[in-house]
Amino acid sequence: MHEENNLTVIIPPEHAGLRLDKSLATLFPQFSRAKIQAWIQLNQVSVDGEPQAGRYHVRGGEEVFLTPVLEDQNTQHRGQDIPLDIIFEDEHILVINKPAGLVVHPGAGNPQGTLLNALLHRYPEQSQLPRAGIVHRLDKDTSGIMLAAKSLQGHAGLTLLLQSREVDRRYHAIIRGQLISGGTIDTPIGRHAYHRTKMAVNQRGKPACTHYKIVEKFKCHSWVEAKLETGRTHQIRVHFSSVNHPLVGDQLYAPRVSRVAKVPQQLNEMLCNFPRQALHACRLALRHPVCGQELSWVVDMPEDMQVLLQNLRAHTPL
């Protein structure tokens, strides 16, 4: 890894009184507190130029310099030659156009063939980054723009930007039913009470907020643009399903597919057999985590969603 992976941070005033290791574990959530404690013991952490013990209580305003001792964090995964559509990269960050059907991270049922495996093949040095540089996810069947880090400095910066909600993420979705106007769905999301693979609106869940506007209306469907204020698992899918406007093709949150009386048979068949949730991450904007430059990217919807829109426009115009 590069020298740029040395990390510098100013302790915020609200951390006054915290132990150094606890403060740094909050500021660098990609590292465990135990790992930070080990680096402190190895004198890999300095406070205003001086080494300190983990039990040192910060005042706020100190400059902390951290030199992580890096190791291969992805030994259980191997690189695989999987094509990647890279739309931007520099020495610190990557922006990827993920196709529908590509799993982001290995897990139960998907031990390989994932975005992480593709990153390890193309950038072997990213084996030293948490999750090979992946800082957020898209569902397997959601297409569109994703971020990843290429350096530890980029990883730390992207993580903080996502935590502080400074990344502007927009999605295009085709939903059932006709909306009157744009709006906001502001309801907490947590694990479903009975179906553990699902999320649900749950008053004991975490805050979740989705803003949306209408792009185009059809007789029985709507094309919307959603903006995430938070980034909960399945957030857009859960929120629109909770207001009786589930996404076309969403077999998890709208499994009982029914034909619509006002829709021609051929279009009904296309809607009922759409093979994935009609959701695409279309735009992403942020301030570069290292150089501070304002950046944004837009990626067109893939062909399957464009064909669906063309058919809705041709057969069920408003």
C-alpha positions as CSV (number, residue, x, y, z in Angstrom):
1,M,0.0,0.0,0.0
2,H,1.1,3.6,-0.4
3,E,2.3,6.2,2.0
4,E,-1.0,8.1,1.4
5,N,-2.6,5.4,3.6
6,N,-1.3,7.2,6.7
7,L,-4.3,8.8,8.3
8,T,-4.7,12.2,10.0
9,V,-7.7,13.4,11.9
10,I,-8.6,16.3,14.2
11,I,-10.4,15.2,17.4
12,P,-13.8,16.9,17.3
13,P,-14.8,19.0,20.4
14,E,-17.7,16.6,21.2
15,H,-15.2,13.8,21.9
16,A,-13.6,15.7,24.9
17,G,-13.2,13.3,27.8
18,L,-13.2,10.1,25.7
19,R,-10.4,7.6,25.8
20,L,-8.1,8.0,22.8
21,D,-8.8,4.4,21.5
22,K,-12.6,4.9,21.8
23,S,-12.4,8.3,20.0
24,L,-10.4,6.8,17.1
25,A,-12.7,3.7,16.9
26,T,-15.6,6.2,16.3
27,L,-13.6,8.3,13.8
28,F,-12.3,5.3,11.9
29,P,-15.3,2.8,12.0
30,Q,-13.6,0.5,9.4
31,F,-11.2,-0.6,12.1
32,S,-12.1,-2.4,15.3
33,R,-11.2,-0.8,18.7
34,A,-9.0,-3.8,19.4
35,K,-7.0,-3.2,16.3
36,I,-6.6,0.5,17.1
37,Q,-5.5,-0.4,20.6
38,A,-2.8,-2.7,19.1
39,W,-1.5,0.1,16.9
40,I,-1.4,2.5,19.8
41,Q,0.8,-0.1,21.7
42,L,3.0,-0.3,18.6
43,N,3.5,3.5,18.7
44,Q,1.7,3.8,15.4
45,V,-0.5,6.6,16.8
46,S,0.7,10.1,17.8
47,V,-1.3,12.9,19.3
48,D,0.1,16.4,18.5
49,G,3.3,14.7,17.6
50,E,3.7,12.6,20.7
51,P,2.8,8.9,21.4
52,Q,0.0,8.4,23.9
53,A,-1.5,5.4,25.7
54,G,-4.9,4.2,24.7
55,R,-6.3,5.4,28.1
56,Y,-5.3,9.0,27.3
57,H,-8.4,11.2,27.5
58,V,-8.7,13.5,24.5
59,R,-9.6,17.2,25.0
60,G,-10.8,17.9,21.5
61,G,-8.8,19.8,18.8
62,E,-5.7,17.5,18.9
63,E,-4.2,16.4,15.6
64,V,-3.9,12.6,15.6
65,F,-1.6,10.8,13.1
66,L,-2.3,7.1,12.5
67,T,-0.1,4.7,10.6
68,P,-2.1,1.4,10.3
69,V,-0.1,-1.8,10.2
70,L,-1.8,-3.4,7.2
71,E,-2.3,-7.0,6.5
72,D,-4.3,-9.1,4.0
73,Q,-7.9,-8.8,5.2
74,N,-9.5,-10.9,2.5
75,T,-7.6,-14.2,2.7
76,Q,-10.8,-16.2,2.5
77,H,-11.6,-14.7,-0.9
78,R,-9.8,-14.9,-4.2
79,G,-9.7,-12.7,-7.2
80,Q,-11.8,-13.6,-10.2
81,D,-11.6,-12.3,-13.7
82,I,-15.1,-10.7,-13.8
83,P,-15.7,-7.7,-16.1
84,L,-16.1,-4.3,-14.4
85,D,-17.5,-1.1,-15.9
86,I,-15.3,1.5,-14.3
87,I,-16.6,5.0,-14.9
88,F,-14.0,6.9,-12.8
89,E,-10.9,6.0,-10.9
90,D,-7.9,7.7,-9.4
91,E,-5.4,6.6,-6.7
92,H,-8.0,6.8,-3.9
93,I,-11.5,6.0,-5.2
94,L,-13.4,4.0,-7.8
95,V,-16.8,4.5,-9.3
96,I,-18.4,1.4,-10.8
97,N,-21.5,0.9,-12.9
98,K,-22.7,-2.4,-11.4
99,P,-24.9,-4.6,-13.6
100,A,-28.0,-6.2,-12.3
101,G,-27.4,-9.8,-11.2
102,L,-23.9,-9.1,-9.7
103,V,-23.7,-9.8,-5.9
104,V,-21.5,-7.2,-4.2
105,H,-20.0,-9.2,-1.3
106,P,-19.6,-13.0,-0.8
107,G,-22.1,-14.5,1.6
108,A,-24.3,-17.5,2.1
109,G,-25.3,-18.9,-1.3
110,N,-22.8,-16.6,-3.1
111,P,-19.2,-17.6,-2.0
112,Q,-17.7,-16.3,-5.2
113,G,-18.5,-14.5,-8.5
114,T,-19.0,-11.2,-6.7
115,L,-17.9,-7.6,-7.1
116,L,-15.4,-8.1,-4.3
117,N,-13.8,-11.0,-6.2
118,A,-13.6,-8.8,-9.3
119,L,-11.9,-6.0,-7.4
120,L,-9.3,-8.4,-5.9
121,H,-8.5,-9.7,-9.4
122,R,-8.2,-6.2,-11.0
123,Y,-6.5,-4.5,-7.9
124,P,-4.7,-7.2,-5.9
125,E,-3.4,-4.6,-3.4
126,Q,-6.9,-3.9,-2.3
127,S,-6.8,-7.2,-0.3
128,Q,-5.3,-5.0,2.5
129,L,-8.5,-2.8,2.6
130,P,-11.6,-3.7,4.6
131,R,-13.9,-5.6,2.2
132,A,-11.4,-4.9,-0.6
133,G,-12.5,-1.3,-0.6
134,I,-16.2,-1.7,-0.7
135,V,-17.9,1.0,1.4
136,H,-21.6,0.5,0.6
137,R,-23.8,-2.0,-1.3
138,L,-26.4,-2.3,-3.9
139,D,-28.8,-5.3,-3.9
140,K,-27.9,-8.1,-6.3
141,D,-30.6,-7.2,-8.8
142,T,-30.2,-3.4,-8.5
143,S,-28.1,-1.8,-11.2
144,G,-26.1,1.4,-11.3
145,I,-23.5,3.5,-9.6
146,M,-21.4,2.2,-6.7
147,L,-18.4,3.6,-4.8
148,A,-15.3,1.7,-3.7
149,A,-12.0,2.8,-2.2
150,K,-8.5,2.2,-3.7
151,S,-6.5,3.5,-0.7
152,L,-6.9,3.5,3.0
153,Q,-7.1,7.3,3.0
154,G,-9.9,7.1,0.4
155,H,-11.7,4.4,2.4
156,A,-11.6,6.4,5.6
157,G,-12.9,9.5,3.7
158,L,-15.7,7.7,1.9
159,T,-16.8,6.1,5.1
160,L,-17.1,9.4,6.9
161,L,-18.9,11.0,3.9
162,L,-21.5,8.2,3.9
163,Q,-21.9,8.4,7.7
164,S,-22.4,12.1,7.6
165,R,-24.9,11.8,4.7
166,E,-22.7,13.9,2.4
167,V,-23.1,11.6,-0.6
168,D,-25.9,12.5,-2.9
169,R,-27.4,9.2,-4.2
170,R,-30.3,9.2,-6.7
171,Y,-32.3,6.2,-8.0
172,H,-34.8,5.6,-10.8
173,A,-37.6,3.2,-10.0
174,I,-40.7,2.0,-11.8
175,I,-43.5,1.4,-9.3
176,R,-47.0,0.1,-9.4
177,G,-49.8,2.6,-9.1
178,Q,-50.1,6.3,-10.0
179,L,-48.7,8.8,-7.6
180,I,-50.3,12.3,-7.4
181,S,-47.1,14.2,-6.6
182,G,-43.6,13.9,-5.1
183,G,-43.0,13.6,-1.4
184,T,-41.1,12.0,1.4
185,I,-41.4,8.7,3.1
186,D,-40.0,9.1,6.6
187,T,-40.5,5.8,8.6
188,P,-38.0,3.7,10.4
189,I,-36.9,0.3,9.0
190,G,-35.9,-2.8,10.9
191,R,-35.7,-6.5,10.5
192,H,-39.1,-8.1,9.6
193,A,-40.7,-9.8,12.7
194,Y,-41.3,-13.2,11.0
195,H,-39.3,-13.2,7.7
196,R,-35.7,-12.8,8.7
197,T,-34.5,-12.2,5.1
198,K,-36.8,-9.2,4.8
199,M,-36.8,-5.7,6.2
200,A,-40.0,-3.8,7.2
201,V,-41.3,-0.5,8.4
202,N,-40.7,-1.0,12.1
203,Q,-41.1,1.7,14.8
204,R,-38.3,0.1,16.7
205,G,-36.0,0.1,13.6
206,K,-33.5,2.7,12.5
207,P,-34.5,6.1,11.1
208,A,-35.0,6.0,7.3
209,C,-35.9,8.8,5.0
210,T,-36.6,8.6,1.2
211,H,-37.4,11.7,-0.9
212,Y,-39.0,11.2,-4.3
213,K,-40.3,13.0,-7.3
214,I,-42.3,11.9,-10.3
215,V,-40.5,11.6,-13.6
216,E,-43.3,10.3,-15.7
217,K,-46.9,9.0,-15.0
218,F,-48.7,6.2,-16.8
219,K,-52.2,4.9,-16.3
220,C,-51.3,2.3,-13.6
221,H,-47.6,2.9,-13.0
222,S,-45.2,5.7,-12.2
223,W,-41.5,6.3,-13.0
224,V,-40.0,8.0,-9.9
225,E,-36.6,9.4,-8.9
226,A,-35.7,8.7,-5.3
227,K,-33.1,10.4,-3.2
228,L,-31.8,8.7,-0.1
229,E,-31.3,10.7,3.1
230,T,-30.3,7.4,4.9
231,G,-29.0,4.2,3.5
232,R,-30.9,1.3,5.2
233,T,-31.0,-2.2,3.7
234,H,-33.7,-2.4,0.9
235,Q,-34.8,1.1,1.9
236,I,-36.4,2.2,-1.4
237,R,-38.1,-1.2,-1.9
238,V,-39.5,-1.3,1.7
239,H,-40.6,2.3,1.7
240,F,-42.6,2.2,-1.6
241,S,-44.1,-1.2,-0.7
242,S,-45.2,0.2,2.7
243,V,-47.3,2.8,0.9
244,N,-48.8,0.3,-1.5
245,H,-46.6,1.2,-4.5
246,P,-44.1,-1.7,-4.7
247,L,-41.5,-1.8,-7.4
248,V,-42.2,-3.6,-10.6
249,G,-40.5,-7.0,-10.5
250,D,-39.8,-7.0,-6.7
251,Q,-40.4,-10.7,-5.8
252,L,-39.5,-10.1,-2.1
253,Y,-41.7,-7.1,-1.3
254,A,-44.5,-7.7,-3.9
255,P,-44.6,-11.5,-4.4
256,R,-48.2,-11.8,-5.4
257,V,-48.1,-10.5,-8.9
258,S,-51.5,-9.6,-10.3
259,R,-52.5,-8.4,-13.7
260,V,-53.9,-4.9,-14.2
261,A,-57.3,-4.6,-15.9
262,K,-56.4,-1.4,-17.8
263,V,-53.1,-2.8,-19.2
264,P,-53.0,-4.8,-22.5
265,Q,-52.2,-8.5,-22.1
266,Q,-48.7,-8.4,-23.7
267,L,-47.7,-5.5,-21.4
268,N,-49.2,-7.4,-18.4
269,E,-47.1,-10.4,-19.2
270,M,-43.9,-8.2,-19.4
271,L,-44.7,-6.5,-16.1
272,C,-45.5,-9.8,-14.3
273,N,-42.4,-11.5,-15.6
274,F,-39.9,-8.6,-15.2
275,P,-37.0,-10.6,-13.7
276,R,-35.8,-8.1,-11.0
277,Q,-36.9,-5.1,-9.1
278,A,-37.0,-2.1,-11.5
279,L,-34.4,-0.1,-9.6
280,H,-31.3,1.7,-10.9
281,A,-28.8,3.9,-9.1
282,C,-28.6,6.7,-11.6
283,R,-26.6,9.5,-10.0
284,L,-24.0,9.9,-7.4
285,A,-22.3,13.2,-6.2
286,L,-19.8,13.9,-3.5
287,R,-16.8,15.9,-2.4
288,H,-13.6,13.9,-3.1
289,P,-12.5,12.5,0.2
290,V,-8.9,13.4,-0.3
291,C,-8.6,16.4,-2.7
292,G,-12.0,18.0,-1.9
293,Q,-13.1,18.4,-5.5
294,E,-16.8,18.3,-6.2
295,L,-17.6,15.3,-8.4
296,S,-20.8,13.8,-9.9
297,W,-21.7,11.0,-12.2
298,V,-24.8,9.9,-14.1
299,V,-25.4,6.5,-15.6
300,D,-28.4,5.8,-17.9
301,M,-30.9,3.0,-17.1
302,P,-30.0,-0.4,-18.5
303,E,-31.8,-1.7,-21.5
304,D,-34.4,-3.8,-19.6
305,M,-35.8,-0.8,-17.7
306,Q,-35.7,1.4,-20.8
307,V,-37.7,-1.2,-22.8
308,L,-40.2,-1.5,-20.0
309,L,-40.7,2.3,-20.0
310,Q,-41.1,2.4,-23.8
311,N,-43.9,-0.2,-23.5
312,L,-45.6,1.7,-20.7
313,R,-45.4,4.9,-22.7
314,A,-46.7,3.2,-25.9
315,H,-49.6,1.2,-24.3
316,T,-50.7,3.0,-21.2
317,P,-50.0,6.7,-21.7
318,L,-51.7,9.0,-19.2
